Every structure is written in structure tokens, then in C-alpha cells.
Amino acid sequence: MEHKERRRGTKPIPDDPLKYLNEAQLSTFRRMKALGWDFKFIRRPLFQRAICVLVNSEETILAVIEESGVLNKQPYISFRGVESRVTE
């Protein structure tokens, strides 16, 4: 199924992605980065907190860094209005 690109002038990963993380999330990101994980995208919905999605080095696992700094490997994420549980 093809989707029309709806991003207008924004990149999936902004130039300054760390500004979207609080201290707990930043600590988790640094640990995961050392293990080969990196940003896949940062969802920045209007009037809501940003959601930072990471991917492992093999690009087989997506995970969200929760506000508490917990790495959630099975988050519920809405993709274009469809609720989905990301699984390994």
C-alpha cells in the first residue's frame, strides 16, 4: 500500500534530535547508541510531546524511549491513523 508523503519541509530526524529528549531519555539513548542503536525518526505531532523511535543496527527492531527513560520494544504507535503494536 502506497502512502502519499505528508511531511512538508521536515526531516524524519531533525538536525538537533537530542533537544527532544529529557535527561532520562538522553541517558538511555547514550547507552543504546553504544550498542549500535540510532534514531529511526522523531514524531513531532502538534501540541503533543515528541516520540523518539530508535532502531537497532540490523534494522529489525523498533523501540520508543518512554518519558521515564525506559526503552519500550513493543510500543503502540499510530501510523496514519492506524493503531499498531510494533513487534520484533
C-alpha positions in Angstrom: 0.0 0.0 0.0 1.5 3.3 -1.0 1.1 6.4 1.1 1.5 10.0 0.0 4.3 11.7 1.8 2.8 14.2 4.2 5.9 15.7 5.7 6.4 19.2 4.4 9.9 20.6 4.9 10.7 18.4 7.9 13.1 15.6 8.0 12.4 12.3 9.9 15.3 13.1 12.1 15.9 16.8 12.8 19.3 18.4 12.8 19.2 18.6 16.7 17.5 15.4 17.8 18.9 15.4 21.3 16.9 18.5 22.2 13.7 16.3 22.1 15.0 14.1 24.9 14.7 14.7 28.6 17.6 13.6 30.9 16.3 10.1 31.5 15.7 9.6 27.7 19.2 11.0 26.9 20.8 8.6 29.3 19.0 5.7 27.7 19.8 6.9 24.2 23.5 7.1 25.0 23.6 3.6 26.3 21.7 2.3 23.3 23.8 4.3 20.9 26.9 2.5 22.3 25.1 -0.8 21.5 24.5 0.2 17.9 21.0 1.7 18.1 20.2 5.0 16.5 17.2 7.3 15.7 14.8 5.9 13.1 12.6 9.0 13.3 11.2 11.5 15.7 7.5 12.0 15.5 6.6 15.6 16.4 2.8 15.9 16.5 1.4 19.4 17.0 0.6 20.2 20.7 1.9 16.8 21.9 5.2 15.6 23.2 7.7 14.2 20.6 8.1 10.5 20.3 11.6 9.3 19.7 11.8 6.0 17.8 15.1 4.1 17.7 16.2 1.2 15.5 18.8 -1.5 16.2 21.9 -1.8 14.0 20.3 -4.7 12.0 17.2 -2.5 11.5 15.0 -5.4 12.7 13.7 -3.9 16.0 12.0 -0.5 16.5 11.7 0.9 20.0 10.4 4.0 21.7 12.2 5.8 24.6 9.5 6.5 27.1 9.4 9.7 29.2 10.8 7.7 32.1 13.8 6.6 30.0 12.5 3.0 29.6 13.2 1.5 26.2 9.9 0.1 25.0 10.4 -2.5 22.3 6.6 -3.1 21.9 5.1 0.3 21.8 1.7 1.2 20.4 2.3 3.6 17.5 -0.3 5.1 15.3 0.7 5.1 11.6 -1.5 7.3 9.5 -4.4 6.8 11.9 -4.0 3.0 12.3 -3.0 1.8 15.8 -0.3 -0.8 15.7 1.9 -2.6 18.2 5.5 -2.7 16.9 6.9 -6.1 17.4 10.3 -7.8 17.0 
